[in-house]
Amino acid sequence: MRLLEMFRGANQVNKNLLQSALGDKWRGFLYADWEDKVPDWQTSNGTIFNETNLCSPTGQLVGNGKYSDWETLEQDYYQLFNDLKNKNVIRFSQLKKNNKVIHSWSLQK
């Protein structure tokens, strides 16, 4: 008889394993994408991807990351962009609508 065992991690977990060596000083990315026709692989027209160390510095976004209304996505994107930029935790940001870049910003090198 075979027993099925589930994976058990080590008792001592390194919580910094996937964290940048820069820690909280690491500057991330912000991407937002909108398609008028919902792609087959997606459940909404638009999505915001916040790839920084902060989830949402001003609280919950109206669309919670997924959008069926362009104006709400655009508003949340600029609000989040400005918050992340003011906190110095972002190095690149881009907003696209139907594969056309509407807004792009990057940290000066």
C-alpha positions in Angstrom: 0.0 0.0 0.0 1.3 3.4 -1.0 0.8 6.5 1.2 0.5 9.9 -0.3 2.4 12.5 1.6 2.2 16.2 1.1 5.3 18.4 0.8 6.4 19.7 4.2 8.8 22.7 4.1 11.7 23.1 6.4 11.0 24.4 9.9 13.3 27.3 9.5 12.0 29.3 6.5 14.2 32.0 5.0 11.7 34.8 4.4 14.2 36.8 2.5 14.9 34.1 -0.1 13.1 35.9 -3.0 13.8 39.5 -1.8 16.2 41.8 -3.5 19.5 42.5 -1.8 18.4 46.1 -1.8 15.5 45.2 0.5 13.0 48.1 0.9 15.1 50.3 -1.3 14.4 48.1 -4.3 12.5 50.1 -7.0 9.9 48.2 -8.9 7.6 48.5 -11.9 4.0 49.5 -12.6 2.2 48.2 -15.7 -1.4 48.8 -16.8 -2.9 47.3 -19.9 -6.4 47.8 -21.5 -8.0 46.0 -24.4 -11.4 47.1 -25.8 -12.1 43.4 -26.6 -11.6 41.1 -23.6 -8.8 38.7 -24.5 -9.7 34.9 -24.5 -7.2 34.3 -21.7 -8.5 37.1 -19.4 -11.8 37.9 -17.6 -11.6 41.7 -17.8 -10.7 44.4 -20.2 -7.9 45.8 -18.1 -5.4 45.0 -15.5 -2.9 46.9 -13.3 0.3 45.1 -12.2 2.1 46.6 -9.3 5.5 45.0 -9.1 6.9 47.0 -6.2 7.4 46.4 -2.4 4.2 48.3 -1.7 0.8 46.7 -2.4 -1.3 49.8 -2.6 0.2 52.8 -0.7 -3.1 54.7 -0.7 -5.3 51.8 0.2 -7.5 49.6 -2.0 -7.8 50.5 -5.7 -11.3 51.0 -7.0 -10.9 48.2 -9.6 -8.9 45.9 -7.3 -6.4 45.3 -10.2 -9.0 44.1 -12.8 -11.1 46.5 -14.8 -14.1 46.6 -17.1 -14.1 50.4 -17.2 -11.3 52.4 -18.9 -11.8 55.6 -16.9 -11.5 53.7 -13.6 -8.4 51.9 -14.7 -6.8 55.1 -15.9 -7.7 56.9 -12.7 -6.3 54.1 -10.5 -3.1 53.9 -12.6 -2.3 57.6 -12.3 -3.1 57.6 -8.6 -0.9 54.6 -7.9 1.8 55.9 -10.2 2.0 59.2 -8.3 1.9 57.5 -4.9 4.7 55.1 -5.9 6.8 57.8 -7.5 6.5 60.1 -4.4 7.6 57.2 -2.2 10.6 56.5 -4.4 9.8 52.9 -4.9 9.3 52.8 -8.7 11.8 52.8 -11.6 9.5 52.2 -14.6 5.8 52.6 -15.3 3.7 52.1 -18.4 0.0 52.4 -19.3 -1.2 50.9 -22.6 -4.5 50.9 -24.3 -5.1 48.5 -27.2 -1.3 48.1 -27.5 -0.7 51.8 -27.8 1.5 53.4 -25.1 -0.5 56.1 -23.4 2.0 56.9 -20.6 5.5 55.8 -20.0 7.9 56.9 -17.3 11.3 55.7 -16.2 13.8 56.7 -13.5 16.7 58.8 -14.8 19.9 56.8 -14.8 
